[in-house]
Structure formats: C-alpha cells, structure tokens
Amino acid sequence: MRHTLSAFVVVLAVLLCAGVVAAAPQAPAGSPAQGGASSLVNLNTATPAQLDALPGIGPKVAARIVEYRQKNGGFKKVEELMNVQGIGEKLFLKLKPLVSVTPAKAERAGTPPAA
C-alpha cells in the first residue's frame, strides 16, 4: 500500500510538471529569447532586406538606416538608431531587444579591413 501511494505521488508530480512545461509560453523560433545573440540583427552589417523584416521598419526606413550607417561610419551603440528619421523612442524600445551593434570581424580581430 505504501509503495502504491509513493508511486502515485511520483506519477502525479511528473504529470503536473509536464503540464506546466507544456503550458509555458514558448519564444518564437529565431527570436533573441530562443536563439541568443546570434539571432540579433546587427545594425552595422544587416542588409536592407534584413532591416525591413524588423517590426515597424519598412523599405524606406531600412534605406535610411543603411544611409545613416554609411554617412557616420557605422553605429557605435544601438541608441543611435533613434537618430534615423522615422525611428522614435516608442519604435526604438520595440526594436532594442532585436538589434545589436558589433564591428565587422576583421575590425574586432585588430586586422584593418581589406582595401
């Protein structure tokens, strides 16, 4: 009788845990919560199409981001995104967890970019 009760408690605990895990909201595939920093859009290397895929960014704003990047030698911090026409504080706060600013690999390694 005692073993049956213990087995029942263990099975019940497993089922409850499985139900909690199944009911937990899952991050969408490819989101920063799911894929880590590698799924972030790098403002210094992203193509216009990658920028356009961000929420609230259309082709015109994506082109402005690329233009800002070219004129200013790239982004030094993500907050500079608010310097781009069409991106205010509200949109920036939505984009902040989705974007990053890192230099090109050659620059990070201390190697000057190829001429």
Backbone as XML, in Angstrom:
<?xml version="1.0"?>
<chain id="A" units="angstrom">
  <residue number="1" name="MET">
    <atom name="N" x="0.829" y="-1.188" z="0.000"/>
    <atom name="CA" x="0.000" y="0.000" z="0.000"/>
    <atom name="C" x="0.877" y="1.257" z="0.000"/>
  </residue>
  <residue number="2" name="ARG">
    <atom name="N" x="1.929" y="1.249" z="0.817"/>
    <atom name="CA" x="2.799" y="2.406" z="0.911"/>
    <atom name="C" x="3.517" y="2.656" z="-0.422"/>
  </residue>
  <residue number="3" name="HIS">
    <atom name="N" x="3.983" y="1.576" z="-1.096"/>
    <atom name="CA" x="4.667" y="1.723" z="-2.391"/>
    <atom name="C" x="3.705" y="2.218" z="-3.455"/>
  </residue>
  <residue number="4" name="THR">
    <atom name="N" x="2.492" y="1.786" z="-3.410"/>
    <atom name="CA" x="1.494" y="2.214" z="-4.390"/>
    <atom name="C" x="1.225" y="3.711" z="-4.235"/>
  </residue>
  <residue number="5" name="LEU">
    <atom name="N" x="1.123" y="4.168" z="-2.990"/>
    <atom name="CA" x="0.887" y="5.589" z="-2.739"/>
    <atom name="C" x="2.089" y="6.421" z="-3.195"/>
  </residue>
  <residue number="6" name="SER">
    <atom name="N" x="3.298" y="5.957" z="-2.918"/>
    <atom name="CA" x="4.507" y="6.662" z="-3.353"/>
    <atom name="C" x="4.582" y="6.728" z="-4.870"/>
  </residue>
  <residue number="7" name="ALA">
    <atom name="N" x="4.276" y="5.633" z="-5.535"/>
    <atom name="CA" x="4.293" y="5.600" z="-6.997"/>
    <atom name="C" x="3.256" y="6.567" z="-7.560"/>
  </residue>
  <residue number="8" name="PHE">
    <atom name="N" x="2.087" y="6.615" z="-6.928"/>
    <atom name="CA" x="1.036" y="7.515" z="-7.378"/>
    <atom name="C" x="1.495" y="8.976" z="-7.250"/>
  </residue>
  <residue number="9" name="VAL">
    <atom name="N" x="2.134" y="9.326" z="-6.142"/>
    <atom name="CA" x="2.612" y="10.691" z="-5.925"/>
    <atom name="C" x="3.669" y="11.060" z="-6.963"/>
  </residue>
  <residue number="10" name="VAL">
    <atom name="N" x="4.567" y="10.148" z="-7.268"/>
    <atom name="CA" x="5.607" y="10.403" z="-8.262"/>
    <atom name="C" x="4.982" y="10.620" z="-9.641"/>
  </residue>
  <residue number="11" name="VAL">
    <atom name="N" x="4.050" y="9.771" z="-10.022"/>
    <atom name="CA" x="3.383" y="9.901" z="-11.327"/>
    <atom name="C" x="2.625" y="11.221" z="-11.391"/>
  </residue>
  <residue number="12" name="LEU">
    <atom name="N" x="1.929" y="11.565" z="-10.317"/>
    <atom name="CA" x="1.186" y="12.817" z="-10.275"/>
    <atom name="C" x="2.129" y="14.018" z="-10.421"/>
  </residue>
  <residue number="13" name="ALA">
    <atom name="N" x="3.267" y="13.973" z="-9.734"/>
    <atom name="CA" x="4.245" y="15.057" z="-9.824"/>
    <atom name="C" x="4.783" y="15.196" z="-11.248"/>
  </residue>
  <residue number="14" name="VAL">
    <atom name="N" x="5.070" y="14.091" z="-11.892"/>
    <atom name="CA" x="5.579" y="14.114" z="-13.270"/>
    <atom name="C" x="4.531" y="14.706" z="-14.210"/>
  </residue>
  <residue number="15" name="LEU">
    <atom name="N" x="3.287" y="14.290" z="-14.038"/>
    <atom name="CA" x="2.222" y="14.812" z="-14.904"/>
    <atom name="C" x="2.017" y="16.309" z="-14.683"/>
  </residue>
  <residue number="16" name="LEU">
    <atom name="N" x="2.065" y="16.752" z="-13.432"/>
    <atom name="CA" x="1.919" y="18.179" z="-13.160"/>
    <atom name="C" x="3.051" y="18.980" z="-13.769"/>
  </residue>
  <residue number="17" name="CYS">
    <atom name="N" x="4.267" y="18.488" z="-13.642"/>
    <atom name="CA" x="5.421" y="19.181" z="-14.236"/>
    <atom name="C" x="5.308" y="19.221" z="-15.750"/>
  </residue>
  <residue number="18" name="ALA">
    <atom name="N" x="4.893" y="18.140" z="-16.349"/>
    <atom name="CA" x="4.738" y="18.097" z="-17.806"/>
    <atom name="C" x="3.668" y="19.078" z="-18.248"/>
  </residue>
  <residue number="19" name="GLY">
    <atom name="N" x="2.599" y="19.200" z="-17.483"/>
    <atom name="CA" x="1.538" y="20.147" z="-17.816"/>
    <atom name="C" x="2.011" y="21.581" z="-17.709"/>
  </residue>
  <residue number="20" name="VAL">
    <atom name="N" x="2.814" y="21.886" z="-16.712"/>
    <atom name="CA" x="3.344" y="23.236" z="-16.547"/>
    <atom name="C" x="4.285" y="23.574" z="-17.689"/>
  </residue>
  <residue number="21" name="VAL">
    <atom name="N" x="5.148" y="22.645" z="-18.070"/>
    <atom name="CA" x="6.077" y="22.878" z="-19.178"/>
    <atom name="C" x="5.319" y="23.052" z="-20.483"/>
  </residue>
  <residue number="22" name="ALA">
    <atom name="N" x="4.307" y="22.226" z="-20.709"/>
    <atom name="CA" x="3.528" y="22.322" z="-21.949"/>
    <atom name="C" x="2.736" y="23.618" z="-22.003"/>
  </residue>
  <residue number="23" name="ALA">
    <atom name="N" x="2.305" y="24.132" z="-20.846"/>
    <atom name="CA" x="1.501" y="25.346" z="-20.818"/>
    <atom name="C" x="2.345" y="26.606" z="-20.862"/>
  </residue>
  <residue number="24" name="ALA">
    <atom name="N" x="3.647" y="26.504" z="-20.627"/>
    <atom name="CA" x="4.524" y="27.678" z="-20.617"/>
    <atom name="C" x="4.621" y="28.265" z="-22.015"/>
  </residue>
  <residue number="25" name="PRO">
    <atom name="N" x="4.539" y="29.604" z="-22.124"/>
    <atom name="CA" x="4.660" y="30.210" z="-23.455"/>
    <atom name="C" x="6.053" y="29.998" z="-24.013"/>
  </residue>
  <residue number="26" name="GLN">
    <atom name="N" x="6.130" y="29.720" z="-25.288"/>
    <atom name="CA" x="7.401" y="29.473" z="-25.954"/>
    <atom name="C" x="7.760" y="30.680" z="-26.804"/>
  </residue>
  <residue number="27" name="ALA">
    <atom name="N" x="9.034" y="31.015" z="-26.823"/>
    <atom name="CA" x="9.506" y="32.097" z="-27.682"/>
    <atom name="C" x="9.491" y="31.615" z="-29.121"/>
  </residue>
  <residue number="28" name="PRO">
    <atom name="N" x="9.146" y="32.493" z="-30.053"/>
    <atom name="CA" x="9.160" y="32.093" z="-31.463"/>
    <atom name="C" x="10.564" y="31.693" z="-31.901"/>
  </residue>
  <residue number="29" name="ALA">
    <atom name="N" x="10.633" y="30.743" z="-32.811"/>
    <atom name="CA" x="11.935" y="30.304" z="-33.327"/>
    <atom name="C" x="12.639" y="31.487" z="-33.963"/>
  </residue>
  <residue number="30" name="GLY">
    <atom name="N" x="13.917" y="31.635" z="-33.646"/>
    <atom name="CA" x="14.696" y="32.716" z="-34.222"/>
    <atom name="C" x="14.648" y="34.004" z="-33.432"/>
  </residue>
  <residue number="31" name="SER">
    <atom name="N" x="13.814" y="34.067" z="-32.371"/>
    <atom name="CA" x="13.766" y="35.274" z="-31.563"/>
    <atom name="C" x="14.984" y="35.302" z="-30.648"/>
  </residue>
  <residue number="32" name="PRO">
    <atom name="N" x="15.341" y="36.472" z="-30.135"/>
    <atom name="CA" x="16.500" y="36.529" z="-29.246"/>
    <atom name="C" x="16.367" y="35.614" z="-28.034"/>
  </residue>
  <residue number="33" name="ALA">
    <atom name="N" x="15.151" y="35.454" z="-27.516"/>
    <atom name="CA" x="14.963" y="34.580" z="-26.356"/>
    <atom name="C" x="15.228" y="33.124" z="-26.728"/>
  </residue>
  <residue number="34" name="GLN">
    <atom name="N" x="14.975" y="32.775" z="-27.964"/>
    <atom name="CA" x="15.145" y="31.391" z="-28.411"/>
    <atom name="C" x="16.559" y="31.127" z="-28.896"/>
  </residue>
  <residue number="35" name="GLY">
    <atom name="N" x="17.118" y="32.075" z="-29.667"/>
    <atom name="CA" x="18.377" y="31.778" z="-30.335"/>
    <atom name="C" x="19.585" y="32.509" z="-29.796"/>
  </residue>
  <residue number="36" name="GLY">
    <atom name="N" x="19.419" y="33.361" z="-28.805"/>
    <atom name="CA" x="20.563" y="34.064" z="-28.257"/>
    <atom name="C" x="20.990" y="35.213" z="-29.146"/>
  </residue>
  <residue number="37" name="ALA">
    <atom name="N" x="22.164" y="35.721" z="-28.881"/>
    <atom name="CA" x="22.657" y="36.904" z="-29.565"/>
    <atom name="C" x="22.847" y="36.680" z="-31.056"/>
  </residue>
  <residue number="38" name="SER">
    <atom name="N" x="23.059" y="35.453" z="-31.479"/>
    <atom name="CA" x="23.308" y="35.196" z="-32.898"/>
    <atom name="C" x="22.096" y="35.521" z="-33.753"/>
  </residue>
  <residue number="39" name="SER">
    <atom name="N" x="20.900" y="35.590" z="-33.186"/>
    <atom name="CA" x="19.716" y="35.885" z="-33.970"/>
    <atom name="C" x="19.413" y="37.379" z="-34.007"/>
  </residue>
  <residue number="40" name="LEU">
    <atom name="N" x="20.227" y="38.187" z="-33.347"/>
    <atom name="CA" x="20.033" y="39.630" z="-33.382"/>
    <atom name="C" x="20.444" y="40.179" z="-34.745"/>
  </residue>
  <residue number="41" name="VAL">
    <atom name="N" x="19.784" y="41.246" z="-35.153"/>
    <atom name="CA" x="20.131" y="41.908" z="-36.409"/>
    <atom name="C" x="21.205" y="42.946" z="-36.090"/>
  </residue>
  <residue number="42" name="ASN">
    <atom name="N" x="22.374" y="42.789" z="-36.693"/>
    <atom name="CA" x="23.487" y="43.712" z="-36.476"/>
    <atom name="C" x="23.275" y="44.936" z="-37.363"/>
  </residue>
  <residue number="43" name="LEU">
    <atom name="N" x="23.107" y="46.086" z="-36.736"/>
    <atom name="CA" x="22.846" y="47.314" z="-37.480"/>
    <atom name="C" x="23.998" y="47.699" z="-38.400"/>
  </residue>
  <residue number="44" name="ASN">
    <atom name="N" x="25.201" y="47.227" z="-38.132"/>
    <atom name="CA" x="26.361" y="47.580" z="-38.952"/>
    <atom name="C" x="26.583" y="46.652" z="-40.133"/>
  </residue>
  <residue number="45" name="THR">
    <atom name="N" x="25.909" y="45.518" z="-40.172"/>
    <atom name="CA" x="26.135" y="44.578" z="-41.278"/>
    <atom name="C" x="24.848" y="44.118" z="-41.963"/>
  </residue>
  <residue number="46" name="ALA">
    <atom name="N" x="23.703" y="44.465" z="-41.415"/>
    <atom name="CA" x="22.428" y="43.982" z="-41.958"/>
    <atom name="C" x="22.151" y="44.557" z="-43.337"/>
  </residue>
  <residue number="47" name="THR">
    <atom name="N" x="21.548" y="43.734" z="-44.162"/>
    <atom name="CA" x="21.115" y="44.172" z="-45.485"/>
    <atom name="C" x="19.800" y="44.938" z="-45.336"/>
  </residue>
  <residue number="48" name="PRO">
    <atom name="N" x="19.441" y="45.728" z="-46.340"/>
    <atom name="CA" x="18.139" y="46.403" z="-46.276"/>
    <atom name="C" x="16.980" y="45.416" z="-46.079"/>
  </residue>
  <residue number="49" name="ALA">
    <atom name="N" x="17.070" y="44.243" z="-46.679"/>
    <atom name="CA" x="16.004" y="43.243" z="-46.523"/>
    <atom name="C" x="15.916" y="42.752" z="-45.076"/>
  </residue>
  <residue number="50" name="GLN">
    <atom name="N" x="17.067" y="42.555" z="-44.433"/>
    <atom name="CA" x="17.057" y="42.123" z="-43.031"/>
    <atom name="C" x="16.490" y="43.212" z="-42.132"/>
  </residue>
  <residue number="51" name="LEU">
    <atom name="N" x="16.813" y="44.452" z="-42.414"/>
    <atom name="CA" x="16.280" y="45.561" z="-41.635"/>
    <atom name="C" x="14.777" y="45.714" z="-41.866"/>
  </residue>
  <residue number="52" name="ASP">
    <atom name="N" x="14.353" y="45.559" z="-43.101"/>
    <atom name="CA" x="12.938" y="45.651" z="-43.464"/>
    <atom name="C" x="12.108" y="44.592" z="-42.739"/>
  </residue>
  <residue number="53" name="ALA">
    <atom name="N" x="12.711" y="43.472" z="-42.397"/>
    <atom name="CA" x="11.990" y="42.389" z="-41.720"/>
    <atom name="C" x="11.721" y="42.705" z="-40.244"/>
  </residue>
  <residue number="54" name="LEU">
    <atom name="N" x="12.373" y="43.724" z="-39.699"/>
    <atom name="CA" x="12.136" y="44.106" z="-38.311"/>
    <atom name="C" x="10.755" y="44.750" z="-38.176"/>
  </residue>
  <residue number="55" name="PRO">
    <atom name="N" x="10.098" y="44.574" z="-37.032"/>
    <atom name="CA" x="8.763" y="45.157" z="-36.856"/>
    <atom name="C" x="8.811" y="46.679" z="-36.888"/>
  </residue>
  <residue number="56" name="GLY">
    <atom name="N" x="7.920" y="47.275" z="-37.682"/>
    <atom name="CA" x="7.835" y="48.728" z="-37.773"/>
    <atom name="C" x="8.807" y="49.362" z="-38.743"/>
  </residue>
  <residue number="57" name="ILE">
    <atom name="N" x="9.640" y="48.548" z="-39.383"/>
    <atom name="CA" x="10.621" y="49.071" z="-40.351"/>
    <atom name="C" x="10.185" y="48.653" z="-41.750"/>
  </residue>
  <residue number="58" name="GLY">
    <atom name="N" x="9.997" y="49.627" z="-42.597"/>
    <atom name="CA" x="9.666" y="49.345" z="-43.989"/>
    <atom name="C" x="10.881" y="49.599" z="-44.864"/>
  </residue>
  <residue number="59" name="PRO">
    <atom name="N" x="10.711" y="49.471" z="-46.160"/>
    <atom name="CA" x="11.842" y="49.659" z="-47.082"/>
    <atom name="C" x="12.481" y="51.048" z="-47.002"/>
  </residue>
  <residue number="60" name="LYS">
    <atom name="N" x="11.673" y="52.094" z="-46.798"/>
    <atom name="CA" x="12.219" y="53.460" z="-46.747"/>
    <atom name="C" x="13.060" y="53.665" z="-45.498"/>
  </residue>
  <residue number="61" name="VAL">
    <atom name="N" x="12.569" y="53.204" z="-44.352"/>
    <atom name="CA" x="13.332" y="53.373" z="-43.111"/>
    <atom name="C" x="14.572" y="52.481" z="-43.142"/>
  </residue>
  <residue number="62" name="ALA">
    <atom name="N" x="14.458" y="51.293" z="-43.720"/>
    <atom name="CA" x="15.624" y="50.412" z="-43.858"/>
    <atom name="C" x="16.709" y="51.107" z="-44.679"/>
  </residue>
  <residue number="63" name="ALA">
    <atom name="N" x="16.303" y="51.783" z="-45.756"/>
    <atom name="CA" x="17.268" y="52.515" z="-46.590"/>
    <atom name="C" x="17.898" y="53.661" z="-45.803"/>
  </residue>
  <residue number="64" name="ARG">
    <atom name="N" x="17.107" y="54.322" z="-44.938"/>
    <atom name="CA" x="17.654" y="55.405" z="-44.114"/>
    <atom name="C" x="18.663" y="54.883" z="-43.090"/>
  </residue>
  <residue number="65" name="ILE">
    <atom name="N" x="18.404" y="53.693" z="-42.566"/>
    <atom name="CA" x="19.348" y="53.084" z="-41.611"/>
    <atom name="C" x="20.685" y="52.820" z="-42.302"/>
  </residue>
  <residue number="66" name="VAL">
    <atom name="N" x="20.622" y="52.257" z="-43.498"/>
    <atom name="CA" x="21.851" y="51.978" z="-44.259"/>
    <atom name="C" x="22.558" y="53.291" z="-44.594"/>
  </residue>
  <residue number="67" name="GLU">
    <atom name="N" x="21.796" y="54.306" z="-44.992"/>
    <atom name="CA" x="22.384" y="55.607" z="-45.316"/>
    <atom name="C" x="23.063" y="56.212" z="-44.075"/>
  </residue>
  <residue number="68" name="TYR">
    <atom name="N" x="22.408" y="56.143" z="-42.923"/>
    <atom name="CA" x="22.994" y="56.659" z="-41.676"/>
    <atom name="C" x="24.295" y="55.929" z="-41.366"/>
  </residue>
  <residue number="69" name="ARG">
    <atom name="N" x="24.265" y="54.614" z="-41.531"/>
    <atom name="CA" x="25.446" y="53.776" z="-41.265"/>
    <atom name="C" x="26.618" y="54.196" z="-42.157"/>
  </residue>
  <residue number="70" name="GLN">
    <atom name="N" x="26.344" y="54.435" z="-43.429"/>
    <atom name="CA" x="27.399" y="54.814" z="-44.367"/>
    <atom name="C" x="27.947" y="56.212" z="-44.077"/>
  </residue>
  <residue number="71" name="LYS">
    <atom name="N" x="27.064" y="57.154" z="-43.762"/>
    <atom name="CA" x="27.484" y="58.537" z="-43.510"/>
    <atom name="C" x="28.255" y="58.687" z="-42.211"/>
  </residue>
  <residue number="72" name="ASN">
    <atom name="N" x="27.954" y="57.852" z="-41.216"/>
    <atom name="CA" x="28.530" y="58.015" z="-39.883"/>
    <atom name="C" x="29.553" y="56.949" z="-39.523"/>
  </residue>
  <residue number="73" name="GLY">
    <atom name="N" x="29.940" y="56.151" z="-40.486"/>
    <atom name="CA" x="30.939" y="55.117" z="-40.205"/>
    <atom name="C" x="30.417" y="53.997" z="-39.320"/>
  </residue>
  <residue number="74" name="GLY">
    <atom name="N" x="29.133" y="53.746" z="-39.401"/>
    <atom name="CA" x="28.528" y="52.663" z="-38.617"/>
    <atom name="C" x="27.948" y="53.148" z="-37.305"/>
  </residue>
  <residue number="75" name="PHE">
    <atom name="N" x="27.221" y="52.264" z="-36.670"/>
    <atom name="CA" x="26.614" y="52.557" z="-35.378"/>
    <atom name="C" x="27.595" y="52.173" z="-34.276"/>
  </residue>
  <residue number="76" name="LYS">
    <atom name="N" x="27.746" y="53.045" z="-33.304"/>
    <atom name="CA" x="28.590" y="52.723" z="-32.146"/>
    <atom name="C" x="27.779" y="52.114" z="-31.016"/>
  </residue>
  <residue number="77" name="LYS">
    <atom name="N" x="26.486" y="52.488" z="-30.931"/>
    <atom name="CA" x="25.569" y="51.925" z="-29.931"/>
    <atom name="C" x="24.159" y="51.904" z="-30.523"/>
  </residue>
  <residue number="78" name="VAL">
    <atom name="N" x="23.334" y="50.988" z="-30.035"/>
    <atom name="CA" x="22.002" y="50.811" z="-30.613"/>
    <atom name="C" x="21.132" y="52.053" z="-30.446"/>
  </residue>
  <residue number="79" name="GLU">
    <atom name="N" x="21.386" y="52.859" z="-29.429"/>
    <atom name="CA" x="20.585" y="54.062" z="-29.211"/>
    <atom name="C" x="20.685" y="55.059" z="-30.363"/>
  </residue>
  <residue number="80" name="GLU">
    <atom name="N" x="21.752" y="54.969" z="-31.139"/>
    <atom name="CA" x="21.900" y="55.845" z="-32.313"/>
    <atom name="C" x="20.806" y="55.601" z="-33.338"/>
  </residue>
  <residue number="81" name="LEU">
    <atom name="N" x="20.134" y="54.486" z="-33.243"/>
    <atom name="CA" x="19.051" y="54.179" z="-34.167"/>
    <atom name="C" x="17.974" y="55.267" z="-34.125"/>
  </residue>
  <residue number="82" name="MET">
    <atom name="N" x="17.826" y="55.925" z="-32.973"/>
    <atom name="CA" x="16.835" y="56.999" z="-32.862"/>
    <atom name="C" x="17.240" y="58.245" z="-33.638"/>
  </residue>
  <residue number="83" name="ASN">
    <atom name="N" x="18.481" y="58.300" z="-34.126"/>
    <atom name="CA" x="18.923" y="59.408" z="-34.971"/>
    <atom name="C" x="18.419" y="59.270" z="-36.402"/>
  </residue>
  <residue number="84" name="VAL">
    <atom name="N" x="17.894" y="58.099" z="-36.738"/>
    <atom name="CA" x="17.382" y="57.839" z="-38.083"/>
    <atom name="C" x="15.949" y="58.359" z="-38.164"/>
  </residue>
  <residue number="85" name="GLN">
    <atom name="N" x="15.671" y="59.165" z="-39.194"/>
    <atom name="CA" x="14.326" y="59.703" z="-39.388"/>
    <atom name="C" x="13.321" y="58.546" z="-39.498"/>
  </residue>
  <residue number="86" name="GLY">
    <atom name="N" x="12.249" y="58.636" z="-38.732"/>
    <atom name="CA" x="11.220" y="57.599" z="-38.763"/>
    <atom name="C" x="11.306" y="56.633" z="-37.591"/>
  </residue>
  <residue number="87" name="ILE">
    <atom name="N" x="12.362" y="56.752" z="-36.779"/>
    <atom name="CA" x="12.505" y="55.887" z="-35.611"/>
    <atom name="C" x="12.505" y="56.760" z="-34.363"/>
  </residue>
  <residue number="88" name="GLY">
    <atom name="N" x="11.378" y="56.714" z="-33.669"/>
    <atom name="CA" x="11.253" y="57.448" z="-32.416"/>
    <atom name="C" x="11.512" y="56.522" z="-31.239"/>
  </residue>
  <residue number="89" name="GLU">
    <atom name="N" x="11.302" y="57.059" z="-30.050"/>
    <atom name="CA" x="11.575" y="56.295" z="-28.830"/>
    <atom name="C" x="10.694" y="55.050" z="-28.724"/>
  </residue>
  <residue number="90" name="LYS">
    <atom name="N" x="9.427" y="55.187" z="-29.072"/>
    <atom name="CA" x="8.498" y="54.057" z="-28.962"/>
    <atom name="C" x="8.928" y="52.896" z="-29.868"/>
  </residue>
  <residue number="91" name="LEU">
    <atom name="N" x="9.236" y="53.191" z="-31.120"/>
    <atom name="CA" x="9.682" y="52.151" z="-32.045"/>
    <atom name="C" x="11.039" y="51.607" z="-31.620"/>
  </residue>
  <residue number="92" name="PHE">
    <atom name="N" x="11.925" y="52.492" z="-31.168"/>
    <atom name="CA" x="13.240" y="52.045" z="-30.712"/>
    <atom name="C" x="13.113" y="51.029" z="-29.585"/>
  </residue>
  <residue number="93" name="LEU">
    <atom name="N" x="12.247" y="51.294" z="-28.628"/>
    <atom name="CA" x="12.082" y="50.368" z="-27.500"/>
    <atom name="C" x="11.589" y="48.998" z="-27.966"/>
  </residue>
  <residue number="94" name="LYS">
    <atom name="N" x="10.813" y="48.985" z="-29.041"/>
    <atom name="CA" x="10.357" y="47.719" z="-29.611"/>
    <atom name="C" x="11.504" y="46.990" z="-30.323"/>
  </residue>
  <residue number="95" name="LEU">
    <atom name="N" x="12.390" y="47.755" z="-30.948"/>
    <atom name="CA" x="13.488" y="47.176" z="-31.725"/>
    <atom name="C" x="14.703" y="46.802" z="-30.874"/>
  </residue>
  <residue number="96" name="LYS">
    <atom name="N" x="14.901" y="47.479" z="-29.765"/>
    <atom name="CA" x="16.115" y="47.322" z="-28.963"/>
    <atom name="C" x="16.470" y="45.862" z="-28.656"/>
  </residue>
  <residue number="97" name="PRO">
    <atom name="N" x="15.514" y="45.005" z="-28.250"/>
    <atom name="CA" x="15.900" y="43.616" z="-27.966"/>
    <atom name="C" x="16.188" y="42.791" z="-29.223"/>
  </residue>
  <residue number="98" name="LEU">
    <atom name="N" x="15.932" y="43.354" z="-30.395"/>
    <atom name="CA" x="16.087" y="42.607" z="-31.639"/>
    <atom name="C" x="17.347" y="42.971" z="-32.416"/>
  </residue>
  <residue number="99" name="VAL">
    <atom name="N" x="18.022" y="44.046" z="-32.009"/>
    <atom name="CA" x="19.173" y="44.523" z="-32.771"/>
    <atom name="C" x="20.431" y="44.565" z="-31.909"/>
  </residue>
  <residue number="100" name="SER">
    <atom name="N" x="21.566" y="44.584" z="-32.592"/>
    <atom name="CA" x="22.850" y="44.693" z="-31.915"/>
    <atom name="C" x="23.757" y="45.587" z="-32.739"/>
  </residue>
  <residue number="101" name="VAL">
    <atom name="N" x="24.866" y="45.973" z="-32.126"/>
    <atom name="CA" x="25.884" y="46.766" z="-32.817"/>
    <atom name="C" x="27.220" y="46.127" z="-32.495"/>
  </residue>
  <residue number="102" name="THR">
    <atom name="N" x="27.792" y="45.494" z="-33.492"/>
    <atom name="CA" x="29.134" y="44.934" z="-33.354"/>
    <atom name="C" x="29.915" y="45.265" z="-34.610"/>
  </residue>
  <residue number="103" name="PRO">
    <atom name="N" x="31.201" y="45.497" z="-34.469"/>
    <atom name="CA" x="32.012" y="45.805" z="-35.653"/>
    <atom name="C" x="32.193" y="44.561" z="-36.526"/>
  </residue>
  <residue number="104" name="ALA">
    <atom name="N" x="32.673" y="44.776" z="-37.717"/>
    <atom name="CA" x="32.975" y="43.662" z="-38.623"/>
    <atom name="C" x="34.049" y="42.787" z="-37.993"/>
  </residue>
  <residue number="105" name="LYS">
    <atom name="N" x="34.085" y="41.509" z="-38.335"/>
    <atom name="CA" x="35.023" y="40.549" z="-37.737"/>
    <atom name="C" x="36.474" y="40.982" z="-37.889"/>
  </residue>
  <residue number="106" name="ALA">
    <atom name="N" x="36.850" y="41.489" z="-39.039"/>
    <atom name="CA" x="38.242" y="41.893" z="-39.267"/>
    <atom name="C" x="38.629" y="43.026" z="-38.323"/>
  </residue>
  <residue number="107" name="GLU">
    <atom name="N" x="37.712" y="43.963" z="-38.084"/>
    <atom name="CA" x="38.000" y="45.082" z="-37.197"/>
    <atom name="C" x="38.111" y="44.608" z="-35.754"/>
  </residue>
  <residue number="108" name="ARG">
    <atom name="N" x="37.280" y="43.630" z="-35.337"/>
    <atom name="CA" x="37.338" y="43.121" z="-33.979"/>
    <atom name="C" x="38.654" y="42.416" z="-33.719"/>
  </residue>
  <residue number="109" name="ALA">
    <atom name="N" x="39.181" y="41.752" z="-34.712"/>
    <atom name="CA" x="40.418" y="40.995" z="-34.536"/>
    <atom name="C" x="41.645" y="41.900" z="-34.560"/>
  </residue>
  <residue number="110" name="GLY">
    <atom name="N" x="41.446" y="43.188" z="-34.846"/>
    <atom name="CA" x="42.556" y="44.113" z="-34.900"/>
    <atom name="C" x="43.192" y="44.187" z="-36.277"/>
  </residue>
  <residue number="111" name="THR">
    <atom name="N" x="42.641" y="43.478" z="-37.235"/>
    <atom name="CA" x="43.141" y="43.485" z="-38.589"/>
    <atom name="C" x="42.434" y="44.585" z="-39.365"/>
  </residue>
  <residue number="112" name="PRO">
    <atom name="N" x="43.166" y="45.458" z="-40.032"/>
    <atom name="CA" x="42.490" y="46.511" z="-40.802"/>
    <atom name="C" x="41.659" y="45.890" z="-41.935"/>
  </residue>
  <residue number="113" name="PRO">
    <atom name="N" x="40.526" y="46.500" z="-42.271"/>
    <atom name="CA" x="39.714" y="45.983" z="-43.360"/>
    <atom name="C" x="40.476" y="45.984" z="-44.687"/>
  </residue>
  <residue number="114" name="ALA">
    <atom name="N" x="40.151" y="45.072" z="-45.546"/>
    <atom name="CA" x="40.809" y="44.983" z="-46.863"/>
    <atom name="C" x="40.487" y="46.211" z="-47.678"/>
  </residue>
  <residue number="115" name="ALA">
    <atom name="N" x="41.452" y="46.694" z="-48.420"/>
    <atom name="CA" x="41.273" y="47.913" z="-49.224"/>
    <atom name="C" x="40.649" y="47.604" z="-50.546"/>
  </residue>
</chain>
